């Protein structure tokens, strides 16, 4: 049990980093640190993309609501009663006679 205890103390004191064969330990530690940095950068990138997607979805919903409101206003403006009220201010009135269809018959001259 004493050998395990000595190994744990050596790791806690950091002797594995300064011993004669510590180069392989340093390479492994640098590799692990590099992987950690890569994972952290990837996580930040994913979070940024999620936030951008949420912002774009919110913008889409706002634009859709604006479109529906504009279409409703436009449909109200197209109603015949609205148009009649607008032209009464100009002094125009609906015609008493219905419109007549004019048919044009042309003969081709050869």
N, C-alpha and C positions, 0 to 999 in steps of 0.2 A: 504494500500500500504506500510505502514511502516513495517509490519510483513515480507513481502517478501524481503524488503530491508535489514532488520536485518539478515534474513537467508542467503542472498547472502554474506553479510559482514562476517558472521560467517564461511561460507565455504572458503572465500578468506583468512581469518585470520588463518584458520586451527583449529578452536575450536572443530570441529566434531572429531578431532583426539585425543584430550586431555580431552574430557568430561568424565563423569562417565560411560556412556554406549558406550564408543568408541571401546571396544573389537570387537564387531560385524563389525564395520567399518574397523578396521585393518585387520580382517580376509578376508573381501571382497576385500580390496585393495591388499593384498598379493595374493589372488586368481587371480585377474586381472593381476597383475605383472607376475605371473607364466604363465598365458595364453599368455601374450605378449612375454615372453622369448621363449615359445614353438613355437609361430608363426614365430619369427625371426629365430630361429634355423631351422625350416622347410623350410623357404624361402632360407636360405643360402645353405641348402642341395640340394634343387631343382636347384638352380643356378649352383652349382658344377656339378650336373648330366648333365645339359644342355650343359655346357662347355665341359665336357668329351665326350658327344655324338657328338658335333661339331668337336672335335679333331679327334675322330675315323672316322667320315665321311670323313674328309680331308685325313686321312691316307689311307682309302679305295680307294679314287679317285687316290691318288698317286700310290698305288700298282697296280690298274687296268691299269693306263697309262704305268707303267713299264712292266707289263705283255704284253700289246699290242706291245710295242716297241721290247721286246725280241722275241715275236712270229714273228714279221715282219722280224727281222734279221735272225731268224732260217729258215723261209720259203725261204729267199734269199739264205741261205747256202745250202739248199736241192736241188736247181735247178741244172739240168744236166750241164748247161753251166758253172756254178760256179765250179762244181766238175771237169769238164774237164780242166778248167784253172789251178786248183790246182795240178792235177796229171801230167800236161804237164811239170811242174817244176821238177817233179821227173823222167821224161823221159818216162812216160807211155803214150800209145796211145790207142784209141778205137780199138776193135777187128774188123778185116775185115770179119770174118765168124760169122754168127749168132750162138747163143748157141744151142746145141742139147739136146733133152730130153732123158734121160736114164730111161728105164722102167725095173724094176727088177721084175721077176716073180719067185716066190718061190713055191715049192711044199712041202706040209706038208707030212712028213714021219710018218706013224703010226705003 
